């Protein structure tokens, strides 16, 4: 399926509407949201997550009734929806509130992610910042662009390659194996500055707009990465799994690393992750 401009406009409008209607009214408003733990005290789900996913799903279903739809919150009820992405003719992958811990804590580092896939290949990615009202949009082969709330649209570009000691980056070492965590944590001292946002939406935003040099994760749920990976790649970046293979819809293991180019990726993999 080829996405037309009107399809992208519809999807961007849908994500923005859901954020304005279901997310922002509940942000820093304890009287209008409930918070529950999923697997731990830092893995949360809120009313905003559930209602935003429902709203986006309903809007997509009206226009694409036969599409395969995967949402982070509905995955818990049916995990088989993720491997089905590999063969789905048309699929939409939704992370309604990425960075739920931040959202529930009143920290404005959260966002909404939406990816469109065809037979396992991501063909469009949307990253929306509900607080600022701005959106990053990428279409495969057509580049990545910053859509401001004002209506201004500008292309985005990843940072230029720099030496290791000049890099600013993020690596979510908390999801690495226990024996690898201290290695990664220690090696991050080799770079200029290490950050931690606990929000894929803002991490990919920073990397894709040239504000930081790399991000890495070893937990690959599709709603966290499909949209961001495409945005980063279309902004000129190099993003593949840690074994050097492309990341495709339906995969949930293997780790992923985003960098300005292939040589930077190899250097970070070697010097930070200790993988030769």
C-alpha positions, 0 to 999 in steps of 0.5 A, spaced: 500 500 500 502 507 498 500 512 503 498 518 500 499 525 503 491 525 505 493 519 509 498 522 513 494 528 514 489 524 517 494 520 522 497 526 524 490 529 526 488 523 529 494 523 534 494 530 535 486 530 537 487 524 541 493 527 545 489 534 546 482 530 548 485 524 552 492 526 555 493 533 556 487 534 560 489 528 565 496 531 565 498 533 572 491 533 574 490 527 579 483 528 580 482 526 572 486 520 572 488 513 575 494 509 575 496 502 576 502 498 576 503 493 570 509 489 572 513 493 577 513 500 580 516 503 574 512 500 569 505 503 569 498 504 566 494 510 566 487 512 564 490 516 559 494 510 556 487 506 555 483 512 553 488 515 548 489 508 545 481 507 544 480 513 541 486 512 536 484 505 534 477 507 533 479 513 528 483 508 524 478 503 524 473 507 521 478 509 515 482 502 515 477 497 517 481 491 515 487 493 518 491 490 523 492 494 529 497 493 535 496 497 541 501 497 547 495 496 552 491 491 548 497 487 547 497 484 554 490 481 552 493 478 546 500 477 545 499 474 538 498 481 535 505 482 535 508 476 531 502 477 526 505 484 524 511 480 520 505 478 515 500 483 515 498 487 509 497 493 513 498 495 520 498 500 525 502 500 531 500 505 537 504 507 543 498 512 546 503 515 552 510 513 551 514 515 558 508 513 562 512 513 568 514 521 567 507 522 565 504 520 571 510 523 575 508 530 572 514 530 568 513 533 561 517 528 557 512 523 554 509 522 547 505 519 542 508 514 537 504 511 531 507 507 526 504 504 519 507 497 517 506 493 510 508 486 510 513 487 516 516 494 513 515 500 516 512 505 511 510 511 516 512 514 523 509 519 527 512 522 534 507 527 537 509 531 543 502 533 546 505 538 551 508 542 545 503 540 540 509 539 535 510 532 531 515 529 527 513 525 521 517 520 516 515 517 510 519 511 507 523 514 502 520 521 503 525 524 508 523 526 515 520 533 517 518 537 523 511 539 523 510 545 528 503 546 531 503 553 528 503 549 521 510 550 519 514 544 516 521 543 516 526 537 514 530 534 520 537 531 520 541 527 525 547 530 528 554 530 524 559 524 526 564 526 532 569 523 536 567 518 542 569 523 547 564 529 544 558 525 543 552 526 547 548 519 548 543 515 551 543 507 552 537 504 556 542 499 560 537 497 565 534 493 560 541 489 559 543 483 562 545 483 569 552 482 567 553 487 561 549 493 566 556 495 569 560 494 563 555 499 559 554 504 565 562 504 566 563 505 559 558 511 558 563 515 562 567 515 555 562 520 552 561 527 553 555 527 557 550 521 558 542 522 559 536 518 561 529 520 559 525 513 560 521 515 554 523 513 547 519 518 543 523 524 546 529 520 545 528 518 538 526 526 537 533 528 540 537 523 536 533 525 529 533 532 530 541 532 531 541 534 539 544 528 541 548 523 537 546 516 539 540 512 543 540 504 544 535 499 547 535 492 549 528 491 549 524 491 543 517 492 543 514 495 536 510 500 539 517 503 542 521 503 536 518 502 529 516 509 528 522 512 531 527 508 527 524 510 521 524 517 523 531 517 525 533 513 518 529 518 514 533 524 518 539 521 515 541 516 521 543 509 521 539 505 526 540 497 526 539 491 531 546 490 535 547 484 530 547 489 524 541 486 521 535 491 520 529 492 525 523 489 522 516 489 525 514 483 529 521 483 532 522 483 540 529 481 541 536 483 539 537 490 541 537 496 537 542 502 536 541 509 533 547 513 531 549 518 525 552 513 521 555 506 520 562 508 523 559 511 529 555 505 530 560 501 530 565 505 535 559 506 540 557 498 539 565 497 541 567 502 546 560 503 550 557 496 549 563 492 549 561 488 543 567 487 538 
